[in-house]
Amino acid sequence: MKYRQLSGADLRLSLVGMGCASFWGKSNFSEKHAIEVFAAAAASGINYYDTGSSYSGGHAEQRLGRALHAHPDGKDAVISSKAGTRIGRWGKLYNDFSPAWIRQSCENSLRHLQIDHIPIFFLHGPNPEDFTAALFEELEQLQKAGKIGLIGVNAFAEPSLQSCFDFPQIQCIMLDFNIYQPQRCEMIKQFKAAGKNVFVAGALAGAIYDDRFWRFQGRKSLWYWLRAWKNNPQLKAMKKQMKFLNDSPNLTATQLALAYVLNNPDLSTALVGSTRVEHMQELLQAVDVQLEPALIKRIESQAQQLGL
Ligand SMILES: NC(=O)c1ccc[n+]([C@@H]2O[C@H](COP(=O)([O-])OP(=O)(O)OC[C@H]3O[C@@H](n4cnc5c(N)ncnc54)[C@H](OP(=O)(O)O)[C@@H]3O)[C@@H](O)[C@H]2O)c1
């Protein structure tokens, strides 16, 4: 595993972090298996785990808390969680960046994770107008009380990301970057130059280009397929454009896709999600892979043709 030092804090994060969300955090996914995946990640040197108060119907954060306590490496793990989304009726999510909710959400997260300090605390999908003086005041108070460390923003929308440049309080940015989004490299570079730490969410792009993703593995597959259809209006074309990644004799498509992200020198860490020990182990072999410039060029040209 490789590690990168964050700016603004004495924290060293594994270049690959484990995303504790999605199917991993669902109550209908076996807790035993979820903790085995956590243990495989820890055994491979992953020391960074990301979750969110609203992930997996609110179950992911509590499951991560139990995993941290069940595993001997749990006490050394660096954790991030997120606030600003609430779970409403029928499980529908809505935003609430009011200072009162952010404080309440932070307290809930500390309790769920069974820790007394969240090293990196992200605002989850804010719009530019959510960045109010009152919100930053609340976050500063949480910092002063030792409840949170670095303040971050997890956003994918351009206006929200651009607004982050205006606020020195925001020290970590979690954005979407993967084989379909080479255009993100420029913004990542700018954030790094501005002294902000860049975290990549969904570095695998859901593995939709990997032929194995489309093999049926029970209800988990149905959940991932539905999500893929919902999130990617151009799913069929996206699959087709990156199909060539399955032809490598030495590396799987998902390893190549992760290596593409990790080859970016400006990131602090990239998050991956998995429900299988062997997948997690396979992913970690991508950490030392240096992609040929011709392959990087081909990935970027295929992505540009999609025009996402
Ligand atoms: N996606 C977002 O919108 C988003 C937003 C904010 C933050 N994040 C952060 O980013 C993390 C990761 O994102 P994600 O969980 O949404 O999805 P992801 O990591 O992009 O993709 C997960 C998919 O990849 C598959 N996969 C993993 N390893 C594989 C391997 N070696 N070979 C083949 N397939 C493999 C998984 O299947 P198996 O389960 O079978 O391994 C699953 O279907 C989140 O947990 C969260 O911390 C994501």
The ligand as a Gaussian input file, in Angstrom:
#p B3LYP/6-31G(d) Opt

LIG

0 1
 N      -20.854000       6.537000      -5.920000
 C      -21.180000       7.692000      -5.350000
 O      -22.079000       8.393000      -5.810000
 C      -20.430000       8.181000      -4.124000
 C      -20.759000       9.394000      -3.585000
 C      -20.065000       9.857000      -2.484000
 C      -19.085000       9.094000      -1.923000
 N      -18.776000       7.871000      -2.446000
 C      -17.729000       7.064000      -1.803000
 O      -17.078000       6.223000      -2.763000
 C      -17.180000       4.869000      -2.293000
 C      -17.166000       3.886000      -3.435000
 O      -18.268000       4.080000      -4.282000
 P      -19.395000       2.986000      -4.511000
 O      -19.421000       2.078000      -3.327000
 O      -20.602000       3.739000      -4.847000
 O      -19.017000       2.180000      -5.798000
 P      -17.679000       1.788000      -6.601000
 O      -16.539000       1.575000      -5.684000
 O      -17.534000       2.751000      -7.709000
 O      -18.124000       0.392000      -7.241000
 C      -18.587000      -0.679000      -6.486000
 C      -18.836000      -1.826000      -7.469000
 O      -17.585000      -2.302000      -7.944000
 C      -17.564000      -3.718000      -7.799000
 N      -16.184000      -4.151000      -7.579000
 C      -15.363000      -3.810000      -6.564000
 N      -14.178000      -4.431000      -6.696000
 C      -14.250000      -5.174000      -7.819000
 C      -13.339000      -6.042000      -8.449000
 N      -12.120000      -6.241000      -7.975000
 N      -13.741000      -6.652000      -9.586000
 C      -14.991000      -6.449000     -10.072000
 N      -15.889000      -5.642000      -9.509000
 C      -15.522000      -5.005000      -8.380000
 C      -18.448000      -3.996000      -6.614000
 O      -18.907000      -5.329000      -6.649000
 P      -18.658000      -6.313000      -5.389000
 O      -19.453000      -5.740000      -4.269000
 O      -19.157000      -7.622000      -5.916000
 O      -17.188000      -6.321000      -5.111000
 C      -19.561000      -2.985000      -6.856000
 O      -20.469000      -3.512000      -7.800000
 C      -18.483000       4.859000      -1.473000
 O      -18.541000       3.729000      -0.660000
 C      -18.357000       6.159000      -0.743000
 O      -17.464000       6.037000       0.344000
 C      -19.435000       7.422000      -3.544000

